[in-house]
Amino acid sequence: MHKFFYLILLSGLSACASNHDLTQGSNMLGGGYKQDELGPGLFHLYARSNHAPWANYDAARTTWRNGAERACGSAEYDELSVRESERDTGLQNSGGVRYLVTERTGYAKCDSTTLSNEVVSKAVARHTSTR
């Protein structure tokens, strides 16, 4: 009975969005975000959910949007070239259930940016081609 309770508790915790900064290292639960500033008010963001036995797009979206708000200093930004996916972590529990991580990557163009749309488009294209 205790194993079942802990499995349910761990599954519930692992489904949450994360605000862990991945540039500081990995998170035990797997989730977090990282950002790269490509120019004033233009950020590339990568976010992922915590490990879970199911895909959790809402958690990845929440983590990504929280990162974009921190980067821009507000909720005023445009999302550019956003992609979402899920992948198998290679981890599994004792029952053989495999864990997934849901990822979201893209660009946040802050409303406060001084960059023109043309410069933003070129920066995103250049960054995309080098990744």
C-alpha positions in Angstrom: 0.0 0.0 0.0 2.8 2.4 0.8 4.5 1.8 -2.6 1.2 2.7 -4.3 0.9 5.9 -2.3 4.4 7.0 -3.0 4.0 6.2 -6.7 0.9 8.4 -6.9 2.6 11.2 -4.9 5.7 11.1 -7.2 3.5 11.1 -10.3 1.6 14.1 -9.1 4.8 16.0 -8.2 6.5 15.1 -11.5 3.6 16.5 -13.5 4.1 20.0 -12.3 5.7 22.8 -14.3 9.2 23.7 -13.2 11.0 27.0 -12.8 14.4 25.5 -12.4 17.2 27.3 -14.3 18.8 24.5 -16.4 22.0 26.6 -16.9 22.6 25.9 -13.2 22.6 22.1 -13.8 20.0 19.4 -14.0 16.9 19.1 -11.8 16.2 15.8 -10.0 12.7 15.8 -11.4 14.0 16.7 -14.9 12.1 19.9 -15.6 13.3 23.5 -16.1 14.1 26.2 -18.6 17.0 28.1 -20.1 17.2 31.2 -22.2 19.7 32.9 -24.5 19.5 36.6 -25.3 19.9 37.1 -29.1 19.5 40.8 -28.9 17.8 43.5 -26.8 14.4 42.0 -26.1 14.8 38.9 -28.2 15.3 35.5 -26.4 15.6 31.9 -27.4 13.8 29.8 -24.7 13.9 26.1 -24.1 11.6 24.5 -21.5 10.7 21.0 -20.4 8.3 19.4 -18.0 9.3 17.2 -15.1 9.5 13.5 -15.9 6.1 11.8 -16.0 4.6 8.6 -17.4 2.6 10.8 -19.9 3.2 13.8 -22.1 2.5 17.0 -20.2 2.3 19.9 -22.8 0.6 22.2 -20.3 3.6 22.0 -17.9 6.1 22.7 -20.7 4.0 25.6 -21.9 3.7 27.1 -18.4 7.5 26.7 -17.8 8.2 28.3 -21.2 5.8 31.2 -20.6 7.1 31.9 -17.1 10.7 32.0 -18.5 9.5 34.4 -21.3 7.9 36.7 -18.7 11.1 36.7 -16.6 13.2 37.4 -19.6 10.9 40.2 -20.9 10.1 41.6 -17.5 6.4 41.3 -18.3 3.8 39.2 -20.0 4.0 41.4 -23.1 5.8 39.4 -25.8 5.2 37.5 -29.0 6.0 33.8 -29.4 8.0 33.0 -32.6 8.8 29.7 -34.2 7.6 27.6 -31.2 7.9 23.8 -31.4 6.6 21.3 -28.9 7.6 17.6 -28.6 7.9 14.8 -26.2 10.7 12.2 -25.8 11.4 9.1 -23.8 13.9 9.8 -21.0 15.1 6.2 -20.9 14.0 6.1 -17.2 11.4 3.7 -15.9 9.9 2.8 -12.6 10.0 -0.7 -11.0 6.7 -1.5 -12.8 8.3 -0.9 -16.2 6.4 2.4 -16.9 8.7 4.6 -19.0 9.0 8.3 -18.2 8.6 11.1 -20.8 9.6 14.7 -20.8 7.7 17.3 -22.8 9.7 20.0 -24.4 8.9 23.5 -25.8 11.4 25.6 -27.7 11.0 28.9 -29.5 11.6 32.7 -29.3 10.1 35.4 -27.2 10.1 38.9 -28.8 9.5 41.3 -26.0 7.2 44.2 -26.7 9.9 46.4 -25.3 12.5 45.4 -27.9 14.1 48.1 -30.1 14.8 45.6 -32.8 12.9 45.9 -36.1 10.9 42.9 -37.4 13.5 42.5 -40.1 16.4 42.2 -37.7 14.3 39.8 -35.5 13.6 37.6 -38.4 17.2 37.5 -39.5 18.4 36.8 -35.9 15.9 33.9 -35.5 16.8 32.4 -38.9 20.5 32.7 -38.1 20.1 31.1 -34.7 17.9 28.3 -36.0 20.4 27.4 -38.7 23.3 27.1 -36.2 21.4 24.9 -33.7 
